[in-house]
Amino acid sequence: MTWTDGNKVEQLHLRYLNPVERIADRGAQSFDLPLPSSAKEATIILTTRCGPNDVMDWSCWAMPEFK
């Protein structure tokens, strides 16, 4: 998860899920993190990527909330 206000880019969160080897990575995952303040409009970029194999290789972002 990357945040940018056009002047700077900040990585807010990075998590690699490995549901094949870590049972805790199976199912829905959640997290909370503070968002940087900005004097102008900012953008959050949510990115998912493929894992190293196709065994249980799935991920998605669903219903992100920003408060």
N, CA, C and O atoms as a Tripos MOL2 file, in Angstrom:
@<TRIPOS>MOLECULE
protein
  268   267    67     0     0
PROTEIN
NO_CHARGES

@<TRIPOS>ATOM
      1 N           0.8500   -1.1540    0.0000 N.3       1 MET1
      2 CA          0.0000    0.0000    0.0000 C.3       1 MET1
      3 C           0.9050    1.2280    0.0000 C.2       1 MET1
      4 O           1.7650    1.3820    0.8670 O.2       1 MET1
      5 N           0.6980    2.0860   -0.9720 N.am      2 THR2
      6 CA          1.5260    3.2640   -1.1540 C.3       2 THR2
      7 C           0.6600    4.5160   -1.0770 C.2       2 THR2
      8 O          -0.4590    4.5380   -1.5890 O.2       2 THR2
      9 N           1.1730    5.5340   -0.4480 N.am      3 TRP3
     10 CA          0.5070    6.8240   -0.3040 C.3       3 TRP3
     11 C           1.3410    7.8720   -1.0210 C.2       3 TRP3
     12 O           2.5700    7.8540   -0.9420 O.2       3 TRP3
     13 N           0.6730    8.7930   -1.7260 N.am      4 THR4
     14 CA          1.4040    9.8940   -2.3520 C.3       4 THR4
     15 C           0.5400   11.1460   -2.3680 C.2       4 THR4
     16 O          -0.6800   11.0730   -2.5190 O.2       4 THR4
     17 N           1.1850   12.2910   -2.2120 N.am      5 ASP5
     18 CA          0.4880   13.5660   -2.3460 C.3       5 ASP5
     19 C           1.0260   14.3600   -3.5320 C.2       5 ASP5
     20 O           0.7490   15.5520   -3.6670 O.2       5 ASP5
     21 N           1.8000   13.6890   -4.3960 N.am      6 GLY6
     22 CA          2.3730   14.3450   -5.5600 C.3       6 GLY6
     23 C           3.7810   14.8660   -5.3040 C.2       6 GLY6
     24 O           4.5660   15.0090   -6.2410 O.2       6 GLY6
     25 N           4.1070   15.1480   -4.0560 N.am      7 ASN7
     26 CA          5.4510   15.6130   -3.7110 C.3       7 ASN7
     27 C           6.3140   14.4850   -3.1840 C.2       7 ASN7
     28 O           7.5170   14.4450   -3.4410 O.2       7 ASN7
     29 N           5.7120   13.5750   -2.4540 N.am      8 LYS8
     30 CA          6.4580   12.4490   -1.9020 C.3       8 LYS8
     31 C           5.6250   11.1860   -2.0000 C.2       8 LYS8
     32 O           4.3980   11.2360   -2.0940 O.2       8 LYS8
     33 N           6.3110   10.0590   -1.9760 N.am      9 VAL9
     34 CA          5.6760    8.7430   -2.0160 C.3       9 VAL9
     35 C           6.1320    7.9940   -0.7720 C.2       9 VAL9
     36 O           7.3210    7.9720   -0.4520 O.2       9 VAL9
     37 N           5.1930    7.3860   -0.0800 N.am     10 GLU10
     38 CA          5.5210    6.6660    1.1520 C.3      10 GLU10
     39 C           4.8600    5.2900    1.1350 C.2      10 GLU10
     40 O           3.6520    5.1820    0.9210 O.2      10 GLU10
     41 N           5.6350    4.2560    1.3560 N.am     11 GLN11
     42 CA          5.0590    2.9170    1.4820 C.3      11 GLN11
     43 C           4.4770    2.7930    2.8810 C.2      11 GLN11
     44 O           5.1990    2.9220    3.8710 O.2      11 GLN11
     45 N           3.1840    2.5450    2.9660 N.am     12 LEU12
     46 CA          2.5050    2.4680    4.2520 C.3      12 LEU12
     47 C           2.4740    1.0540    4.8160 C.2      12 LEU12
     48 O           2.5470    0.8590    6.0290 O.2      12 LEU12
     49 N           2.3670    0.0710    3.9290 N.am     13 HIS13
     50 CA          2.1740   -1.2980    4.3990 C.3      13 HIS13
     51 C           2.6340   -2.2670    3.3150 C.2      13 HIS13
     52 O           2.3970   -2.0490    2.1270 O.2      13 HIS13
     53 N           3.2900   -3.3310    3.7400 N.am     14 LEU14
     54 CA          3.6880   -4.3970    2.8270 C.3      14 LEU14
     55 C           3.5160   -5.7080    3.5690 C.2      14 LEU14
     56 O           4.0390   -5.8750    4.6710 O.2      14 LEU14
     57 N           2.7990   -6.6220    2.9830 N.am     15 ARG15
     58 CA          2.5790   -7.9150    3.6170 C.3      15 ARG15
     59 C           2.5190   -8.9770    2.5390 C.2      15 ARG15
     60 O           1.7240   -8.8760    1.6050 O.2      15 ARG15
     61 N           3.3640  -10.0050    2.6640 N.am     16 TYR16
     62 CA          3.3400  -11.1280    1.7470 C.3      16 TYR16
     63 C           2.5990  -12.2680    2.4350 C.2      16 TYR16
     64 O           3.0180  -12.7390    3.4920 O.2      16 TYR16
     65 N           1.5040  -12.7060    1.8370 N.am     17 LEU17
     66 CA          0.7370  -13.8320    2.3860 C.3      17 LEU17
     67 C           1.2310  -15.1250    1.7810 C.2      17 LEU17
     68 O           1.4950  -15.1970    0.5810 O.2      17 LEU17
     69 N           1.3550  -16.1440    2.6050 N.am     18 ASN18
     70 CA          1.7930  -17.4600    2.1520 C.3      18 ASN18
     71 C           0.8280  -18.5080    2.7180 C.2      18 ASN18
     72 O           1.1650  -19.2070    3.6730 O.2      18 ASN18
     73 N          -0.3770  -18.6180    2.1280 N.am     19 PRO19
     74 CA         -1.3880  -19.5130    2.6800 C.3      19 PRO19
     75 C          -1.0290  -20.9960    2.5900 C.2      19 PRO19
     76 O          -1.5980  -21.8080    3.3190 O.2      19 PRO19
     77 N          -0.1050  -21.3610    1.7170 N.am     20 VAL20
     78 CA          0.2910  -22.7630    1.6050 C.3      20 VAL20
     79 C           1.0580  -23.1960    2.8610 C.2      20 VAL20
     80 O           0.8000  -24.2660    3.4110 O.2      20 VAL20
     81 N           1.9860  -22.3720    3.3020 N.am     21 GLU21
     82 CA          2.8470  -22.7510    4.4180 C.3      21 GLU21
     83 C           2.4150  -22.1730    5.7640 C.2      21 GLU21
     84 O           2.7890  -22.7100    6.8070 O.2      21 GLU21
     85 N           1.6320  -21.0860    5.7630 N.am     22 ARG22
     86 CA          1.1980  -20.4740    7.0210 C.3      22 ARG22
     87 C          -0.3210  -20.5070    7.1130 C.2      22 ARG22
     88 O          -1.0050  -19.7620    6.4110 O.2      22 ARG22
     89 N          -0.8400  -21.3560    7.9630 N.am     23 ILE23
     90 CA         -2.2910  -21.4940    8.1100 C.3      23 ILE23
     91 C          -2.9340  -20.1660    8.4910 C.2      23 ILE23
     92 O          -4.0490  -19.8780    8.0540 O.2      23 ILE23
     93 N          -2.2560  -19.3530    9.2950 N.am     24 ALA24
     94 CA         -2.8070  -18.0610    9.7130 C.3      24 ALA24
     95 C          -3.0280  -17.1090    8.5410 C.2      24 ALA24
     96 O          -3.7940  -16.1540    8.6650 O.2      24 ALA24
     97 N          -2.3740  -17.3490    7.4120 N.am     25 ASP25
     98 CA         -2.5480  -16.5050    6.2320 C.3      25 ASP25
     99 C          -3.7570  -16.8920    5.3970 C.2      25 ASP25
    100 O          -4.0650  -16.2190    4.4130 O.2      25 ASP25
    101 N          -4.4370  -17.9450    5.7640 N.am     26 ARG26
    102 CA         -5.6340  -18.3710    5.0280 C.3      26 ARG26
    103 C          -6.8370  -17.5890    5.5430 C.2      26 ARG26
    104 O          -6.9220  -17.2750    6.7300 O.2      26 ARG26
    105 N          -7.7480  -17.2820    4.6550 N.am     27 GLY27
    106 CA         -8.9380  -16.5500    5.0570 C.3      27 GLY27
    107 C          -8.7090  -15.0490    5.0360 C.2      27 GLY27
    108 O          -7.6600  -14.5670    4.6090 O.2      27 GLY27
    109 N          -9.7090  -14.3240    5.5060 N.am     28 ALA28
    110 CA         -9.6540  -12.8580    5.4790 C.3      28 ALA28
    111 C          -8.5980  -12.3280    6.4420 C.2      28 ALA28
    112 O          -8.4390  -12.8390    7.5510 O.2      28 ALA28
    113 N          -7.8910  -11.3150    6.0110 N.am     29 GLN29
    114 CA         -6.8730  -10.6390    6.8140 C.3      29 GLN29
    115 C          -7.3060   -9.1870    6.9780 C.2      29 GLN29
    116 O          -7.9090   -8.6080    6.0750 O.2      29 GLN29
    117 N          -7.0010   -8.6070    8.1180 N.am     30 SER30
    118 CA         -7.3200   -7.1910    8.3060 C.3      30 SER30
    119 C          -6.1660   -6.5010    9.0110 C.2      30 SER30
    120 O          -5.3460   -7.1460    9.6640 O.2      30 SER30
    121 N          -6.1130   -5.1960    8.8750 N.am     31 PHE31
    122 CA         -5.0920   -4.4020    9.5550 C.3      31 PHE31
    123 C          -5.5740   -2.9600    9.6430 C.2      31 PHE31
    124 O          -6.4110   -2.5270    8.8510 O.2      31 PHE31
    125 N          -5.0510   -2.2360   10.5900 N.am     32 ASP32
    126 CA         -5.3020   -0.8080   10.7510 C.3      32 ASP32
    127 C          -3.9570   -0.0960   10.7020 C.2      32 ASP32
    128 O          -2.9660   -0.5860   11.2440 O.2      32 ASP32
    129 N          -3.9300    1.0430   10.0610 N.am     33 LEU33
    130 CA         -2.7180    1.8370   10.0860 C.3      33 LEU33
    131 C          -3.0770    3.2990    9.9070 C.2      33 LEU33
    132 O          -4.0450    3.6240    9.2200 O.2      33 LEU33
    133 N          -2.2980    4.1890   10.5260 N.am     34 PRO34
    134 CA         -2.5750    5.6160   10.3850 C.3      34 PRO34
    135 C          -2.1680    6.1140    8.9930 C.2      34 PRO34
    136 O          -1.1820    5.6600    8.4130 O.2      34 PRO34
    137 N          -2.9440    7.0440    8.4890 N.am     35 LEU35
    138 CA         -2.6310    7.6550    7.1960 C.3      35 LEU35
    139 C          -1.9210    8.9820    7.4360 C.2      35 LEU35
    140 O          -2.3040    9.7260    8.3380 O.2      35 LEU35
    141 N          -0.8990    9.2910    6.6510 N.am     36 PRO36
    142 CA         -0.2010   10.5680    6.8000 C.3      36 PRO36
    143 C          -1.1340   11.7410    6.4980 C.2      36 PRO36
    144 O          -2.0200   11.6320    5.6500 O.2      36 PRO36
    145 N          -0.9360   12.8470    7.1840 N.am     37 SER37
    146 CA         -1.7200   14.0380    6.8790 C.3      37 SER37
    147 C          -1.0970   14.7330    5.6640 C.2      37 SER37
    148 O           0.0880   14.5770    5.3700 O.2      37 SER37
    149 N          -1.9240   15.4880    4.9850 N.am     38 SER38
    150 CA         -1.4480   16.1740    3.7860 C.3      38 SER38
    151 C          -2.1980   17.4840    3.6400 C.2      38 SER38
    152 O          -3.3920   17.5610    3.9310 O.2      38 SER38
    153 N          -1.4930   18.5190    3.1870 N.am     39 ALA39
    154 CA         -2.1150   19.8180    2.9640 C.3      39 ALA39
    155 C          -2.9180   19.8410    1.6620 C.2      39 ALA39
    156 O          -3.7130   20.7530    1.4330 O.2      39 ALA39
    157 N          -2.7050   18.8350    0.8140 N.am     40 LYS40
    158 CA         -3.4630   18.7730   -0.4390 C.3      40 LYS40
    159 C          -3.9570   17.3500   -0.6500 C.2      40 LYS40
    160 O          -3.6830   16.4570    0.1520 O.2      40 LYS40
    161 N          -4.6860   17.1560   -1.7370 N.am     41 GLU41
    162 CA         -5.2690   15.8410   -2.0130 C.3      41 GLU41
    163 C          -4.1850   14.7760   -2.1420 C.2      41 GLU41
    164 O          -3.1570   14.9840   -2.7860 O.2      41 GLU41
    165 N          -4.4400   13.6350   -1.5170 N.am     42 ALA42
    166 CA         -3.4840   12.5240   -1.5600 C.3      42 ALA42
    167 C          -4.1570   11.3060   -2.1830 C.2      42 ALA42
    168 O          -5.3820   11.2480   -2.2910 O.2      42 ALA42
    169 N          -3.3480   10.3410   -2.5870 N.am     43 THR43
    170 CA         -3.8340    9.1170   -3.2210 C.3      43 THR43
    171 C          -3.2480    7.9150   -2.5070 C.2      43 THR43
    172 O          -2.0760    7.9160   -2.1280 O.2      43 THR43
    173 N          -4.0670    6.8870   -2.3240 N.am     44 ILE44
    174 CA         -3.5970    5.6080   -1.7930 C.3      44 ILE44
    175 C          -3.6890    4.5930   -2.9240 C.2      44 ILE44
    176 O          -4.7270    4.4750   -3.5750 O.2      44 ILE44
    177 N          -2.6030    3.8620   -3.1580 N.am     45 ILE45
    178 CA         -2.5540    2.8610   -4.2180 C.3      45 ILE45
    179 C          -2.4910    1.4830   -3.5710 C.2      45 ILE45
    180 O          -1.5400    1.1700   -2.8550 O.2      45 ILE45
    181 N          -3.5030    0.6630   -3.8250 N.am     46 LEU46
    182 CA         -3.5740   -0.7080   -3.3190 C.3      46 LEU46
    183 C          -3.1260   -1.6310   -4.4370 C.2      46 LEU46
    184 O          -3.6810   -1.5820   -5.5340 O.2      46 LEU46
    185 N          -2.1300   -2.4730   -4.1780 N.am     47 THR47
    186 CA         -1.5680   -3.3310   -5.2080 C.3      47 THR47
    187 C          -1.5480   -4.7790   -4.7400 C.2      47 THR47
    188 O          -1.1650   -5.0590   -3.6040 O.2      47 THR47
    189 N          -1.9540   -5.6940   -5.5970 N.am     48 THR48
    190 CA         -1.7900   -7.1220   -5.3290 C.3      48 THR48
    191 C          -0.9470   -7.7180   -6.4400 C.2      48 THR48
    192 O          -1.0080   -7.2790   -7.5880 O.2      48 THR48
    193 N          -0.1700   -8.7120   -6.0900 N.am     49 ARG49
    194 CA          0.6780   -9.3770   -7.0760 C.3      49 ARG49
    195 C           0.5600  -10.8810   -6.9280 C.2      49 ARG49
    196 O           0.1540  -11.3820   -5.8790 O.2      49 ARG49
    197 N           0.9130  -11.5920   -7.9750 N.am     50 CYS50
    198 CA          0.9000  -13.0530   -7.9530 C.3      50 CYS50
    199 C           1.9770  -13.5720   -7.0110 C.2      50 CYS50
    200 O           3.0160  -12.9400   -6.8210 O.2      50 CYS50
    201 N           1.7120  -14.7260   -6.4280 N.am     51 GLY51
    202 CA          2.7110  -15.3920   -5.6070 C.3      51 GLY51
    203 C           3.6700  -16.1970   -6.4620 C.2      51 GLY51
    204 O           3.5770  -16.1780   -7.6900 O.2      51 GLY51
    205 N           4.6050  -16.9150   -5.8140 N.am     52 PRO52
    206 CA          5.6150  -17.6630   -6.5650 C.3      52 PRO52
    207 C           5.0750  -18.9290   -7.2320 C.2      52 PRO52
    208 O           5.7520  -19.5030   -8.0860 O.2      52 PRO52
    209 N           3.8820  -19.3740   -6.8650 N.am     53 ASN53
    210 CA          3.2810  -20.5400   -7.5090 C.3      53 ASN53
    211 C           1.7770  -20.3450   -7.5420 C.2      53 ASN53
    212 O           1.2730  -19.3430   -7.0340 O.2      53 ASN53
    213 N           1.0470  -21.2920   -8.1350 N.am     54 ASP54
    214 CA         -0.4000  -21.1220   -8.2360 C.3      54 ASP54
    215 C          -1.1780  -21.9600   -7.2170 C.2      54 ASP54
    216 O          -2.3900  -22.1260   -7.3610 O.2      54 ASP54
    217 N          -0.5100  -22.4850   -6.2010 N.am     55 VAL55
    218 CA         -1.1820  -23.2390   -5.1430 C.3      55 VAL55
    219 C          -1.7880  -22.2430   -4.1660 C.2      55 VAL55
    220 O          -1.0560  -21.5300   -3.4800 O.2      55 VAL55
    221 N          -3.0980  -22.1820   -4.0940 N.am     56 MET56
    222 CA         -3.8130  -21.2460   -3.2270 C.3      56 MET56
    223 C          -3.3600  -19.8140   -3.4860 C.2      56 MET56
    224 O          -3.3320  -19.0030   -2.5610 O.2      56 MET56
    225 N          -3.0130  -19.4950   -4.7020 N.am     57 ASP57
    226 CA         -2.5020  -18.1700   -5.0430 C.3      57 ASP57
    227 C          -3.6660  -17.2660   -5.4250 C.2      57 ASP57
    228 O          -4.0710  -17.2040   -6.5860 O.2      57 ASP57
    229 N          -4.1860  -16.5760   -4.4400 N.am     58 TRP58
    230 CA         -5.2920  -15.6690   -4.6720 C.3      58 TRP58
    231 C          -5.1760  -14.5250   -3.6850 C.2      58 TRP58
    232 O          -4.6870  -14.7050   -2.5700 O.2      58 TRP58
    233 N          -5.6050  -13.4000   -4.0780 N.am     59 SER59
    234 CA         -5.6760  -12.2570   -3.1680 C.3      59 SER59
    235 C          -6.5480  -11.1930   -3.8070 C.2      59 SER59
    236 O          -6.7170  -11.1540   -5.0260 O.2      59 SER59
    237 N          -7.0910  -10.3410   -2.9750 N.am     60 CYS60
    238 CA         -7.8820   -9.2190   -3.4660 C.3      60 CYS60
    239 C          -8.0520   -8.2150   -2.3380 C.2      60 CYS60
    240 O          -7.8810   -8.5470   -1.1650 O.2      60 CYS60
    241 N          -8.3860   -7.0000   -2.6980 N.am     61 TRP61
    242 CA         -8.7630   -5.9870   -1.7200 C.3      61 TRP61
    243 C         -10.2820   -5.8810   -1.8000 C.2      61 TRP61
    244 O         -10.8380   -5.7500   -2.8900 O.2      61 TRP61
    245 N         -10.9420   -5.9350   -0.6760 N.am     62 ALA62
    246 CA        -12.3950   -5.8250   -0.6670 C.3      62 ALA62
    247 C         -12.8300   -4.7870    0.3600 C.2      62 ALA62
    248 O         -12.3870   -4.8320    1.5080 O.2      62 ALA62
    249 N         -13.6590   -3.8880   -0.0190 N.am     63 MET63
    250 CA        -14.2590   -2.8790    0.8390 C.3      63 MET63
    251 C         -13.2510   -2.1220    1.7090 C.2      63 MET63
    252 O         -13.4060   -2.1040    2.9300 O.2      63 MET63
    253 N         -12.2240   -1.4970    1.1220 N.am     64 PRO64
    254 CA        -11.3270   -0.6940    1.9610 C.3      64 PRO64
    255 C         -12.0720    0.4900    2.5530 C.2      64 PRO64
    256 O         -12.9060    1.1000    1.8820 O.2      64 PRO64
    257 N         -11.7800    0.8170    3.7950 N.am     65 GLU65
    258 CA        -12.4030    1.9510    4.4840 C.3      65 GLU65
    259 C         -11.3370    2.9440    4.8860 C.2      65 GLU65
    260 O         -10.3080    2.5550    5.4380 O.2      65 GLU65
    261 N         -11.5600    4.2100    4.6230 N.am     66 PHE66
    262 CA        -10.6380    5.2600    5.0210 C.3      66 PHE66
    263 C         -11.3970    6.2380    5.9070 C.2      66 PHE66
    264 O         -12.3870    6.8370    5.4860 O.2      66 PHE66
    265 N         -10.9270    6.3890    7.1200 N.am     67 LYS67
    266 CA        -11.6380    7.2550    8.0860 C.3      67 LYS67
    267 C         -10.7300    8.3580    8.5730 C.2      67 LYS67
    268 O         -11.1440    9.1850    9.3860 O.2      67 LYS67
@<TRIPOS>BOND
     1     1     2 1
     2     2     3 1
     3     3     4 2
     4     3     5 am
     5     5     6 1
     6     6     7 1
     7     7     8 2
     8     7     9 am
     9     9    10 1
    10    10    11 1
    11    11    12 2
    12    11    13 am
    13    13    14 1
    14    14    15 1
    15    15    16 2
    16    15    17 am
    17    17    18 1
    18    18    19 1
    19    19    20 2
    20    19    21 am
    21    21    22 1
    22    22    23 1
    23    23    24 2
    24    23    25 am
    25    25    26 1
    26    26    27 1
    27    27    28 2
    28    27    29 am
    29    29    30 1
    30    30    31 1
    31    31    32 2
    32    31    33 am
    33    33    34 1
    34    34    35 1
    35    35    36 2
    36    35    37 am
    37    37    38 1
    38    38    39 1
    39    39    40 2
    40    39    41 am
    41    41    42 1
    42    42    43 1
    43    43    44 2
    44    43    45 am
    45    45    46 1
    46    46    47 1
    47    47    48 2
    48    47    49 am
    49    49    50 1
    50    50    51 1
    51    51    52 2
    52    51    53 am
    53    53    54 1
    54    54    55 1
    55    55    56 2
    56    55    57 am
    57    57    58 1
    58    58    59 1
    59    59    60 2
    60    59    61 am
    61    61    62 1
    62    62    63 1
    63    63    64 2
    64    63    65 am
    65    65    66 1
    66    66    67 1
    67    67    68 2
    68    67    69 am
    69    69    70 1
    70    70    71 1
    71    71    72 2
    72    71    73 am
    73    73    74 1
    74    74    75 1
    75    75    76 2
    76    75    77 am
    77    77    78 1
    78    78    79 1
    79    79    80 2
    80    79    81 am
    81    81    82 1
    82    82    83 1
    83    83    84 2
    84    83    85 am
    85    85    86 1
    86    86    87 1
    87    87    88 2
    88    87    89 am
    89    89    90 1
    90    90    91 1
    91    91    92 2
    92    91    93 am
    93    93    94 1
    94    94    95 1
    95    95    96 2
    96    95    97 am
    97    97    98 1
    98    98    99 1
    99    99   100 2
   100    99   101 am
   101   101   102 1
   102   102   103 1
   103   103   104 2
   104   103   105 am
   105   105   106 1
   106   106   107 1
   107   107   108 2
   108   107   109 am
   109   109   110 1
   110   110   111 1
   111   111   112 2
   112   111   113 am
   113   113   114 1
   114   114   115 1
   115   115   116 2
   116   115   117 am
   117   117   118 1
   118   118   119 1
   119   119   120 2
   120   119   121 am
   121   121   122 1
   122   122   123 1
   123   123   124 2
   124   123   125 am
   125   125   126 1
   126   126   127 1
   127   127   128 2
   128   127   129 am
   129   129   130 1
   130   130   131 1
   131   131   132 2
   132   131   133 am
   133   133   134 1
   134   134   135 1
   135   135   136 2
   136   135   137 am
   137   137   138 1
   138   138   139 1
   139   139   140 2
   140   139   141 am
   141   141   142 1
   142   142   143 1
   143   143   144 2
   144   143   145 am
   145   145   146 1
   146   146   147 1
   147   147   148 2
   148   147   149 am
   149   149   150 1
   150   150   151 1
   151   151   152 2
   152   151   153 am
   153   153   154 1
   154   154   155 1
   155   155   156 2
   156   155   157 am
   157   157   158 1
   158   158   159 1
   159   159   160 2
   160   159   161 am
   161   161   162 1
   162   162   163 1
   163   163   164 2
   164   163   165 am
   165   165   166 1
   166   166   167 1
   167   167   168 2
   168   167   169 am
   169   169   170 1
   170   170   171 1
   171   171   172 2
   172   171   173 am
   173   173   174 1
   174   174   175 1
   175   175   176 2
   176   175   177 am
   177   177   178 1
   178   178   179 1
   179   179   180 2
   180   179   181 am
   181   181   182 1
   182   182   183 1
   183   183   184 2
   184   183   185 am
   185   185   186 1
   186   186   187 1
   187   187   188 2
   188   187   189 am
   189   189   190 1
   190   190   191 1
   191   191   192 2
   192   191   193 am
   193   193   194 1
   194   194   195 1
   195   195   196 2
   196   195   197 am
   197   197   198 1
   198   198   199 1
   199   199   200 2
   200   199   201 am
   201   201   202 1
   202   202   203 1
   203   203   204 2
   204   203   205 am
   205   205   206 1
   206   206   207 1
   207   207   208 2
   208   207   209 am
   209   209   210 1
   210   210   211 1
   211   211   212 2
   212   211   213 am
   213   213   214 1
   214   214   215 1
   215   215   216 2
   216   215   217 am
   217   217   218 1
   218   218   219 1
   219   219   220 2
   220   219   221 am
   221   221   222 1
   222   222   223 1
   223   223   224 2
   224   223   225 am
   225   225   226 1
   226   226   227 1
   227   227   228 2
   228   227   229 am
   229   229   230 1
   230   230   231 1
   231   231   232 2
   232   231   233 am
   233   233   234 1
   234   234   235 1
   235   235   236 2
   236   235   237 am
   237   237   238 1
   238   238   239 1
   239   239   240 2
   240   239   241 am
   241   241   242 1
   242   242   243 1
   243   243   244 2
   244   243   245 am
   245   245   246 1
   246   246   247 1
   247   247   248 2
   248   247   249 am
   249   249   250 1
   250   250   251 1
   251   251   252 2
   252   251   253 am
   253   253   254 1
   254   254   255 1
   255   255   256 2
   256   255   257 am
   257   257   258 1
   258   258   259 1
   259   259   260 2
   260   259   261 am
   261   261   262 1
   262   262   263 1
   263   263   264 2
   264   263   265 am
   265   265   266 1
   266   266   267 1
   267   267   268 2
@<TRIPOS>SUBSTRUCTURE
     1 MET1         2 RESIDUE 1 A MET
     2 THR2         6 RESIDUE 1 A THR
     3 TRP3        10 RESIDUE 1 A TRP
     4 THR4        14 RESIDUE 1 A THR
     5 ASP5        18 RESIDUE 1 A ASP
     6 GLY6        22 RESIDUE 1 A GLY
     7 ASN7        26 RESIDUE 1 A ASN
     8 LYS8        30 RESIDUE 1 A LYS
     9 VAL9        34 RESIDUE 1 A VAL
    10 GLU10       38 RESIDUE 1 A GLU
    11 GLN11       42 RESIDUE 1 A GLN
    12 LEU12       46 RESIDUE 1 A LEU
    13 HIS13       50 RESIDUE 1 A HIS
    14 LEU14       54 RESIDUE 1 A LEU
    15 ARG15       58 RESIDUE 1 A ARG
    16 TYR16       62 RESIDUE 1 A TYR
    17 LEU17       66 RESIDUE 1 A LEU
    18 ASN18       70 RESIDUE 1 A ASN
    19 PRO19       74 RESIDUE 1 A PRO
    20 VAL20       78 RESIDUE 1 A VAL
    21 GLU21       82 RESIDUE 1 A GLU
    22 ARG22       86 RESIDUE 1 A ARG
    23 ILE23       90 RESIDUE 1 A ILE
    24 ALA24       94 RESIDUE 1 A ALA
    25 ASP25       98 RESIDUE 1 A ASP
    26 ARG26      102 RESIDUE 1 A ARG
    27 GLY27      106 RESIDUE 1 A GLY
    28 ALA28      110 RESIDUE 1 A ALA
    29 GLN29      114 RESIDUE 1 A GLN
    30 SER30      118 RESIDUE 1 A SER
    31 PHE31      122 RESIDUE 1 A PHE
    32 ASP32      126 RESIDUE 1 A ASP
    33 LEU33      130 RESIDUE 1 A LEU
    34 PRO34      134 RESIDUE 1 A PRO
    35 LEU35      138 RESIDUE 1 A LEU
    36 PRO36      142 RESIDUE 1 A PRO
    37 SER37      146 RESIDUE 1 A SER
    38 SER38      150 RESIDUE 1 A SER
    39 ALA39      154 RESIDUE 1 A ALA
    40 LYS40      158 RESIDUE 1 A LYS
    41 GLU41      162 RESIDUE 1 A GLU
    42 ALA42      166 RESIDUE 1 A ALA
    43 THR43      170 RESIDUE 1 A THR
    44 ILE44      174 RESIDUE 1 A ILE
    45 ILE45      178 RESIDUE 1 A ILE
    46 LEU46      182 RESIDUE 1 A LEU
    47 THR47      186 RESIDUE 1 A THR
    48 THR48      190 RESIDUE 1 A THR
    49 ARG49      194 RESIDUE 1 A ARG
    50 CYS50      198 RESIDUE 1 A CYS
    51 GLY51      202 RESIDUE 1 A GLY
    52 PRO52      206 RESIDUE 1 A PRO
    53 ASN53      210 RESIDUE 1 A ASN
    54 ASP54      214 RESIDUE 1 A ASP
    55 VAL55      218 RESIDUE 1 A VAL
    56 MET56      222 RESIDUE 1 A MET
    57 ASP57      226 RESIDUE 1 A ASP
    58 TRP58      230 RESIDUE 1 A TRP
    59 SER59      234 RESIDUE 1 A SER
    60 CYS60      238 RESIDUE 1 A CYS
    61 TRP61      242 RESIDUE 1 A TRP
    62 ALA62      246 RESIDUE 1 A ALA
    63 MET63      250 RESIDUE 1 A MET
    64 PRO64      254 RESIDUE 1 A PRO
    65 GLU65      258 RESIDUE 1 A GLU
    66 PHE66      262 RESIDUE 1 A PHE
    67 LYS67      266 RESIDUE 1 A LYS
